[in-house]
Amino acid sequence: MSLSSEERRERLVDLYQEVQACTRCPLHETRTEAVFGAGDADADVIFVGEAPGAEEDRQGLPFVGRAGQLLGELLEGIGMSRQEVFIANVLKSRPPENRDPQPLEIEACRPYLFEQVRLIEPRVVCTLGNFATKLLSGNPAGITRVRGTPQVHELGGHAVFLLPLFHPAAALRTPAVKETLRGDLATLPGLLAGPPPVPAEPIEAAIREEEDAAAAPQPDADQLDLFG
């Protein structure tokens, strides 16, 4: 059952306060500010990055540096703005020297991110880079292999389109990556306007149905005649 906008905001505020007080991993000892995320609580799109950088740690807001500026420009290019999406990260605290997130840190922050997705109930989750893509897809495939191809996953108790994208920071370093990111992001309006995501039937369930059908008693000839 979907939450009302008021209920959603109240629960996000409670979660925000929990994140601010979090001591689940050692990163709380070195952060300036926990970076919960920001944007529209009723957004149809959530962008998920890797971890806060120096400027994000200082301000307590996600994607406020050069990578965030590029993301804003690319959104404007498809007729969207940051104000109508929600932006978060896998980690809520900055790793020292912007190093890669460690497994313990990812696991500590994982419940917060999944609860954000559950509360906001987006139609599309755009994962920016390897760490967000692998965590939310549950697939170890690297971003280069899966980028730009929408997937359907159940996150937060409902089906979403997961759209893996290159991280804007990588796009800042390599012009070709920037153009790829621009092209992949251009598929987002179609995902928002088209049919809702429908999860694929689990393979195990399909196999069981086939086995049950094969084992079911077959009607005799007289019964078959009743249906022409």
Residue frames as qw, qx, qy, qz and C-alpha x, y, z in Angstrom:
[[0.000, 0.888, 0.459, 0.000, 0.00, 0.00, 0.00],
 [0.417, 0.492, -0.023, 0.764, 1.43, 3.38, -1.05],
 [0.323, -0.470, -0.433, 0.698, 2.11, 6.04, 1.56],
 [0.141, 0.947, 0.284, 0.044, 0.58, 9.48, 1.42],
 [0.446, 0.662, -0.181, 0.575, 2.98, 12.34, 0.71],
 [0.366, -0.763, 0.264, -0.462, 2.75, 13.44, 4.34],
 [0.921, -0.339, 0.190, -0.025, 3.46, 9.95, 5.69],
 [0.841, 0.363, -0.046, 0.399, 6.36, 9.55, 3.27],
 [0.201, 0.750, -0.247, 0.579, 7.98, 12.78, 4.39],
 [0.616, -0.664, 0.257, -0.338, 7.52, 11.97, 8.07],
 [0.968, -0.152, 0.163, 0.119, 9.20, 8.60, 7.66],
 [0.680, 0.526, -0.098, 0.501, 12.01, 10.06, 5.58],
 [0.127, -0.808, 0.282, -0.502, 12.65, 12.63, 8.32],
 [0.827, -0.478, 0.261, -0.140, 12.83, 9.81, 10.87],
 [0.929, 0.172, 0.086, 0.316, 15.27, 7.94, 8.62],
 [0.353, 0.769, -0.167, 0.505, 17.31, 11.12, 8.09],
 [0.419, -0.764, 0.329, -0.364, 17.70, 11.53, 11.84],
 [0.947, -0.222, 0.225, 0.048, 18.76, 7.90, 12.15],
 [0.776, 0.461, -0.018, 0.430, 21.42, 8.39, 9.47],
 [0.055, 0.850, -0.235, 0.469, 22.73, 11.53, 11.18],
 [0.577, -0.634, 0.427, -0.289, 23.29, 9.56, 14.39],
 [0.980, 0.142, -0.132, -0.037, 24.62, 6.42, 12.71],
 [0.221, -0.733, 0.643, -0.014, 27.76, 4.75, 14.07],
 [0.969, 0.094, 0.174, -0.146, 27.45, 1.43, 12.22],
 [0.854, 0.288, -0.017, 0.434, 30.88, 1.72, 10.60],
 [0.570, -0.402, -0.083, 0.712, 34.11, 3.62, 11.37],
 [0.291, 0.454, 0.323, 0.778, 33.38, 6.31, 8.76],
 [0.284, -0.870, -0.360, -0.178, 31.29, 8.19, 11.31],
 [0.629, -0.584, -0.058, 0.510, 34.52, 9.05, 13.10],
 [0.429, -0.168, 0.316, 0.829, 35.99, 10.97, 10.14],
 [0.157, 0.630, 0.577, 0.494, 32.95, 12.51, 8.43],
 [0.001, 0.046, -0.172, 0.984, 31.96, 16.15, 8.79],
 [0.597, 0.132, 0.193, -0.768, 28.32, 15.56, 7.84],
 [0.449, 0.184, 0.872, 0.062, 26.33, 12.45, 7.02],
 [0.257, 0.233, -0.398, -0.849, 24.88, 12.84, 3.52],
 [0.536, 0.228, 0.717, -0.382, 21.37, 11.41, 3.56],
 [0.275, 0.361, 0.729, 0.512, 20.25, 12.46, 0.10],
 [0.132, 0.460, 0.191, -0.857, 18.09, 15.25, -1.28],
 [0.111, -0.056, -0.673, -0.729, 15.31, 15.94, -3.72],
 [0.602, -0.153, -0.162, -0.767, 11.61, 15.28, -4.23],
 [0.373, -0.162, 0.838, -0.365, 10.22, 12.78, -1.74],
 [0.729, 0.383, 0.438, -0.359, 7.54, 11.86, -4.29],
 [0.169, 0.616, -0.575, -0.512, 10.02, 11.48, -7.16],
 [0.935, 0.277, 0.050, -0.214, 9.53, 8.95, -9.93],
 [0.755, 0.480, -0.328, 0.304, 13.32, 8.74, -10.31],
 [0.615, -0.746, 0.219, 0.132, 16.09, 8.08, -7.80],
 [0.590, 0.650, -0.425, 0.221, 19.74, 8.52, -8.76],
 [0.822, -0.552, 0.115, 0.081, 22.18, 6.51, -6.67],
 [0.379, 0.783, -0.462, 0.170, 25.85, 7.40, -6.66],
 [0.721, 0.149, -0.598, 0.317, 28.83, 5.93, -4.83],
 [0.562, -0.506, -0.422, 0.501, 29.76, 8.04, -1.80],
 [0.028, -0.991, -0.102, 0.080, 30.03, 11.68, -0.72],
 [0.650, 0.390, -0.133, 0.639, 33.11, 13.64, -1.76],
 [0.375, -0.106, -0.360, 0.848, 34.78, 16.51, 0.05],
 [0.187, -0.173, -0.084, -0.963, 32.21, 19.16, -0.88],
 [0.635, -0.369, -0.541, -0.410, 29.28, 16.82, -0.14],
 [0.626, -0.289, -0.584, 0.428, 30.81, 16.02, 3.25],
 [0.184, -0.011, -0.228, 0.956, 31.15, 19.74, 3.98],
 [0.357, -0.128, -0.150, -0.913, 27.61, 20.67, 2.96],
 [0.391, 0.089, 0.816, -0.417, 25.79, 17.48, 3.90],
 [0.673, 0.525, 0.139, -0.502, 24.21, 17.32, 0.43],
 [0.759, 0.043, 0.581, 0.292, 24.76, 14.86, -2.45],
 [0.555, 0.418, 0.472, 0.542, 26.31, 15.71, -5.83],
 [0.028, -0.963, -0.158, 0.215, 27.12, 19.38, -5.17],
 [0.408, -0.535, 0.446, 0.591, 30.56, 19.30, -6.82],
 [0.188, 0.437, -0.543, -0.692, 31.52, 19.20, -10.50],
 [0.023, -0.107, -0.970, -0.217, 29.95, 15.76, -11.05],
 [0.131, 0.577, 0.700, -0.399, 26.69, 17.08, -9.63],
 [0.198, 0.619, -0.090, -0.754, 26.79, 20.10, -11.90],
 [0.145, 0.222, -0.794, -0.547, 27.23, 17.82, -14.91],
 [0.047, 0.335, 0.939, -0.065, 24.34, 15.64, -13.79],
 [0.185, 0.652, 0.404, -0.615, 22.16, 18.74, -13.55],
 [0.197, 0.512, -0.417, -0.724, 23.16, 19.82, -17.06],
 [0.089, 0.031, -0.935, -0.343, 22.41, 16.38, -18.49],
 [0.118, 0.490, 0.807, -0.307, 19.01, 16.32, -16.79],
 [0.228, 0.647, 0.083, -0.723, 18.19, 19.71, -18.29],
 [0.113, 0.335, -0.704, -0.616, 19.08, 18.24, -21.67],
 [0.148, -0.241, -0.931, -0.231, 16.20, 15.76, -21.38],
 [0.339, -0.519, -0.299, -0.726, 13.75, 18.30, -19.99],
 [0.707, -0.542, -0.449, 0.070, 14.15, 17.41, -16.32],
 [0.003, 0.768, -0.349, 0.537, 15.63, 19.10, -13.26],
 [0.317, 0.149, -0.812, 0.467, 17.22, 18.05, -10.01],
 [0.362, -0.126, 0.388, -0.838, 14.17, 19.36, -8.15],
 [0.815, 0.041, -0.084, -0.572, 11.97, 16.58, -9.56],
 [0.809, 0.134, -0.567, 0.074, 14.28, 13.64, -8.76],
 [0.677, -0.707, 0.194, -0.070, 15.82, 12.26, -5.58],
 [0.584, 0.588, -0.507, 0.238, 19.60, 11.81, -5.33],
 [0.758, -0.593, 0.250, -0.104, 21.36, 9.55, -2.83],
 [0.297, 0.623, -0.723, 0.024, 24.54, 7.49, -2.48],
 [0.802, -0.071, -0.591, 0.045, 25.45, 3.94, -1.53],
 [0.530, -0.207, -0.504, 0.650, 27.43, 5.35, 1.42],
 [0.178, -0.915, -0.325, -0.159, 26.14, 8.14, 3.61],
 [0.451, -0.825, 0.184, 0.288, 29.60, 9.10, 4.93],
 [0.481, 0.800, -0.356, -0.040, 32.68, 10.15, 2.98],
 [0.943, -0.106, -0.023, 0.315, 35.49, 7.57, 2.78],
 [0.375, -0.763, 0.226, 0.476, 38.88, 9.14, 3.61],
 [0.155, -0.454, 0.583, 0.656, 40.67, 10.54, 0.54],
 [0.676, 0.389, -0.103, -0.617, 37.65, 9.50, -1.55],
 [0.056, -0.268, 0.951, 0.142, 38.80, 5.88, -1.63],
 [0.501, -0.138, -0.703, -0.486, 36.49, 3.12, -2.82],
 [0.702, -0.400, 0.180, -0.561, 33.75, 1.97, -0.43],
 [0.048, 0.293, -0.944, 0.147, 34.65, -1.13, 1.56],
 [0.445, -0.257, -0.808, -0.288, 32.31, -4.14, 1.90],
 [0.286, -0.392, -0.704, 0.519, 31.70, -3.47, 5.61],
 [0.064, 0.286, 0.104, -0.950, 30.74, 0.12, 4.86],
 [0.366, -0.042, -0.585, -0.722, 28.42, -0.86, 2.03],
 [0.428, -0.327, -0.842, -0.020, 26.69, -3.42, 4.21],
 [0.179, -0.361, -0.540, 0.739, 26.30, -0.90, 7.05],
 [0.196, 0.301, -0.034, -0.933, 24.63, 1.67, 4.77],
 [0.115, -0.122, -0.861, -0.480, 22.65, -0.78, 2.66],
 [0.056, -0.558, -0.805, 0.194, 19.50, -0.77, 4.86],
 [0.027, 0.602, 0.172, -0.779, 19.28, 3.04, 4.64],
 [0.131, 0.266, -0.553, -0.779, 19.39, 3.08, 0.85],
 [0.153, -0.248, -0.914, -0.283, 16.86, 0.28, 0.46],
 [0.048, -0.609, -0.658, 0.441, 14.54, 2.02, 2.92],
 [0.085, 0.485, -0.112, -0.863, 14.81, 5.24, 0.91],
 [0.195, 0.040, -0.758, -0.621, 13.75, 3.33, -2.20],
 [0.137, -0.407, -0.900, 0.066, 10.90, 1.66, -0.31],
 [0.013, -0.615, -0.456, 0.643, 9.56, 4.95, 1.04],
 [0.121, 0.471, -0.245, -0.839, 9.89, 7.02, -2.14],
 [0.655, 0.369, 0.652, -0.098, 8.49, 4.29, -4.42],
 [0.141, 0.589, -0.395, -0.691, 10.14, 5.43, -7.68],
 [0.873, 0.429, 0.101, -0.210, 9.41, 4.01, -11.10],
 [0.756, 0.527, -0.246, 0.302, 13.10, 4.24, -12.14],
 [0.611, -0.720, 0.210, 0.252, 16.32, 3.88, -10.15],
 [0.607, 0.732, -0.246, 0.187, 19.37, 5.16, -12.05],
 [0.811, -0.485, 0.108, 0.308, 22.56, 3.64, -10.69],
 [0.294, 0.917, -0.266, 0.050, 25.66, 5.74, -11.29],
 [0.125, 0.663, -0.727, 0.131, 28.79, 3.62, -11.60],
 [0.520, 0.139, -0.843, 0.009, 29.88, 0.18, -10.46],
 [0.042, 0.026, -0.805, 0.591, 29.15, 0.20, -6.75],
 [0.505, 0.175, 0.297, -0.791, 25.52, 1.32, -6.98],
 [0.681, 0.257, -0.458, -0.510, 24.84, -0.91, -9.98],
 [0.448, 0.141, -0.876, 0.108, 26.26, -4.06, -8.40],
 [0.107, 0.030, 0.726, -0.678, 24.53, -3.44, -5.07],
 [0.531, 0.253, 0.264, -0.765, 21.05, -2.73, -6.41],
 [0.700, 0.308, -0.457, -0.454, 21.07, -5.21, -9.28],
 [0.822, -0.317, 0.452, -0.141, 22.61, -8.02, -7.25],
 [0.887, 0.424, 0.072, 0.170, 24.79, -8.75, -10.28],
 [0.598, -0.556, 0.225, 0.532, 28.62, -8.59, -10.24],
 [0.599, 0.507, 0.360, 0.504, 28.77, -7.49, -13.90],
 [0.338, -0.306, -0.030, 0.889, 30.68, -4.25, -14.37],
 [0.265, 0.701, 0.263, -0.608, 29.03, -1.02, -15.46],
 [0.105, 0.463, -0.574, -0.667, 30.66, -1.13, -18.91],
 [0.013, 0.086, 0.963, 0.254, 28.82, -4.36, -19.71],
 [0.001, -0.560, -0.820, 0.120, 25.37, -3.36, -18.47],
 [0.012, -0.423, -0.137, 0.895, 25.16, 0.43, -18.90],
 [0.286, 0.213, -0.331, -0.874, 22.25, 1.86, -20.81],
 [0.430, -0.148, -0.815, -0.358, 20.11, -1.29, -20.70],
 [0.533, -0.377, 0.237, -0.720, 17.08, -1.03, -18.40],
 [0.310, -0.023, -0.942, 0.127, 16.49, -3.95, -16.05],
 [0.599, -0.516, -0.176, -0.587, 13.46, -4.76, -13.94],
 [0.376, 0.079, -0.794, 0.471, 14.06, -5.53, -10.28],
 [0.517, -0.722, -0.420, -0.190, 12.03, -5.65, -7.12],
 [0.372, 0.184, -0.417, 0.809, 13.41, -3.04, -4.74],
 [0.175, -0.049, 0.394, -0.901, 11.72, -1.88, -1.59],
 [0.377, 0.289, 0.799, -0.368, 8.85, -4.26, -2.16],
 [0.588, 0.681, 0.287, -0.328, 7.82, -3.08, -5.63],
 [0.751, 0.281, 0.376, 0.464, 9.03, -3.42, -9.21],
 [0.003, 0.878, -0.117, -0.464, 11.26, -0.70, -10.63],
 [0.747, 0.614, -0.075, 0.245, 13.22, -0.07, -13.77],
 [0.589, -0.643, 0.226, 0.434, 16.91, -0.08, -12.89],
 [0.602, 0.783, -0.009, 0.156, 18.92, 1.96, -15.41],
 [0.736, -0.404, 0.114, 0.531, 22.71, 1.52, -15.02],
 [0.353, 0.921, 0.004, 0.168, 24.67, 4.60, -16.06],
 [0.634, 0.246, -0.276, 0.679, 28.27, 5.71, -16.07],
 [0.392, -0.695, -0.342, 0.497, 29.14, 7.92, -13.11],
 [0.248, 0.959, 0.095, 0.103, 29.29, 11.64, -13.99],
 [0.412, -0.783, 0.388, 0.257, 32.77, 11.80, -12.42],
 [0.653, -0.029, 0.627, 0.423, 34.00, 9.39, -15.10],
 [0.443, 0.755, 0.423, 0.234, 32.29, 11.52, -17.74],
 [0.101, -0.978, 0.103, 0.151, 34.22, 14.57, -16.55],
 [0.497, -0.539, 0.573, 0.367, 37.49, 12.74, -17.22],
 [0.338, -0.009, 0.806, 0.485, 36.61, 11.23, -20.61],
 [0.364, 0.280, -0.137, -0.878, 34.59, 13.03, -23.31],
 [0.421, 0.012, -0.801, -0.425, 33.51, 9.74, -24.91],
 [0.200, -0.293, -0.869, 0.345, 32.06, 8.57, -21.58],
 [0.163, 0.344, 0.284, -0.880, 30.19, 11.85, -21.29],
 [0.445, 0.190, -0.433, -0.760, 28.53, 11.35, -24.65],
 [0.387, -0.114, -0.910, -0.091, 27.65, 7.76, -23.77],
 [0.071, -0.331, -0.703, 0.625, 26.12, 8.94, -20.50],
 [0.295, 0.286, -0.017, -0.911, 24.16, 11.61, -22.34],
 [0.480, 0.075, -0.669, -0.562, 22.76, 9.03, -24.77],
 [0.336, -0.193, -0.908, 0.157, 21.90, 6.51, -22.07],
 [0.040, 0.317, 0.529, -0.786, 20.19, 9.14, -19.93],
 [0.345, 0.141, -0.303, -0.877, 18.04, 10.07, -22.93],
 [0.401, -0.181, -0.862, -0.253, 16.19, 6.76, -22.47],
 [0.054, -0.173, -0.717, 0.673, 14.84, 7.93, -19.10],
 [0.420, 0.162, 0.079, -0.890, 11.80, 9.89, -20.34],
 [0.605, 0.064, -0.636, -0.475, 10.62, 6.83, -22.26],
 [0.369, -0.101, -0.878, 0.287, 10.81, 4.67, -19.14],
 [0.099, 0.206, 0.506, -0.832, 8.75, 7.24, -17.26],
 [0.489, 0.238, -0.110, -0.832, 6.12, 7.59, -19.99],
 [0.499, 0.133, -0.776, -0.363, 5.81, 3.95, -21.02],
 [0.804, -0.348, -0.412, -0.250, 4.22, 0.89, -19.41],
 [0.511, -0.726, 0.388, -0.250, 5.11, 0.22, -15.75],
 [0.169, 0.473, -0.864, 0.031, 7.87, -2.25, -14.91],
 [0.920, -0.135, -0.032, -0.365, 6.71, -5.86, -14.70],
 [0.349, -0.563, 0.749, -0.005, 9.03, -8.32, -12.96],
 [0.557, 0.268, -0.725, -0.303, 9.90, -11.42, -14.94],
 [0.907, -0.306, -0.038, -0.288, 8.46, -14.64, -13.59],
 [0.367, -0.631, 0.683, -0.013, 11.12, -16.42, -11.55],
 [0.464, 0.351, -0.766, -0.273, 12.65, -19.34, -13.43],
 [0.034, -0.058, 0.944, -0.322, 12.02, -21.68, -10.49],
 [0.495, 0.311, 0.479, -0.655, 8.29, -20.86, -10.49],
 [0.609, 0.462, -0.337, -0.549, 8.03, -21.40, -14.23],
 [0.297, 0.278, -0.912, -0.046, 9.74, -24.78, -13.96],
 [0.222, 0.097, 0.840, -0.486, 7.38, -25.83, -11.16],
 [0.589, 0.396, 0.168, -0.684, 4.34, -24.83, -13.24],
 [0.556, 0.419, -0.608, -0.381, 5.59, -26.91, -16.17],
 [0.137, 0.154, -0.960, 0.188, 6.24, -29.88, -13.90],
 [0.382, 0.211, 0.644, -0.629, 2.80, -29.57, -12.31],
 [0.628, 0.432, -0.125, -0.635, 1.14, -29.38, -15.72],
 [0.452, 0.353, -0.795, -0.197, 2.99, -32.48, -16.91],
 [0.047, 0.036, -0.937, 0.345, 2.01, -34.40, -13.78],
 [0.507, 0.153, 0.311, -0.789, -1.65, -33.37, -13.86],
 [0.493, 0.231, 0.839, 0.020, -4.12, -36.09, -14.98],
 [0.083, 0.108, -0.514, -0.847, -5.15, -35.66, -18.60],
 [0.629, 0.231, 0.310, -0.674, -8.91, -35.48, -19.45],
 [0.526, 0.127, 0.820, 0.188, -10.31, -38.43, -21.36],
 [0.147, 0.167, 0.615, 0.757, -11.62, -38.13, -24.91],
 [0.111, -0.711, -0.678, -0.154, -15.24, -37.52, -23.84],
 [0.294, -0.764, -0.232, 0.525, -14.17, -34.56, -21.69],
 [0.287, -0.259, 0.378, 0.841, -12.13, -33.09, -24.50],
 [0.101, 0.448, 0.716, 0.525, -15.20, -33.20, -26.76],
 [0.150, -0.799, -0.523, 0.256, -17.03, -30.86, -24.38],
 [0.167, -0.765, 0.092, 0.615, -14.65, -28.05, -25.40],
 [0.643, 0.736, -0.008, -0.212, -14.75, -28.68, -29.10]]
